[in-house]
Amino acid sequence: MLPGSGAALSVLAAAAGARAVVEIGTGAGVGSLYLLRGMPADGVLTTIDLEVEHQRAAKEAFAEEGVRATRTRTISGRALDVLPRLTDGGYDLVFVDADKGSYPGYVEQAVRLLRPGGVLAVDNALWHDRVADPARRDETTTTIREVGRLVRGDDRLVPALLPTGDGLLVAVRR
């Protein structure tokens, strides 16, 4: 995660007063730490990743940063299997940064999970500046482009594309 996108995540979490956050795609925990920095001290981050090694690296990063174990819930598994088991409208912010091919399904689940006023954040929305280039038609680029269209066309959302890092598509749930 690039620092500009990370700082934006911290600000979004703080602005939303995000006490309950879902992160789809834990990675090494870098995005998680940015989210936690913006959350209140009693906030809980639920982070999902298929790779057990990613979860292990993230837990190490949390410990190194002094994050209390009660502030994070790590779930190993396919996000599209895990997300349906989470509570409708129970989350203040959902951050998507995982398998790009599954972004449409992640966004669909994220909208369901968000409370009114909750924030959706989708990383890599510019995808190395490929999304804006109509000549780019590889599968990942077209999928991310389609996610942008879906979010902009969803009447339940108020969206904006932040040109920070590799692009951060944000939307507030009406």
Buried (B, 14 or more C-beta within 10 A) or exposed (E): BEEBBBBBBBEBBBEBEBBBBBBBBBBBBBBBBBBBBBBEEEBBBBBBBBEEEBBBBBBEBBEEEEBEEEBBEBBBEEBBEBBEEBEEEBBBBBBBBBBBEBBBBBBBBBBBBBBEEBBBBBBBBBBEEBBEEEEBEEEBBBBBBBBBEBBEEBEEBEBEBBEBBBBBBBBBBE
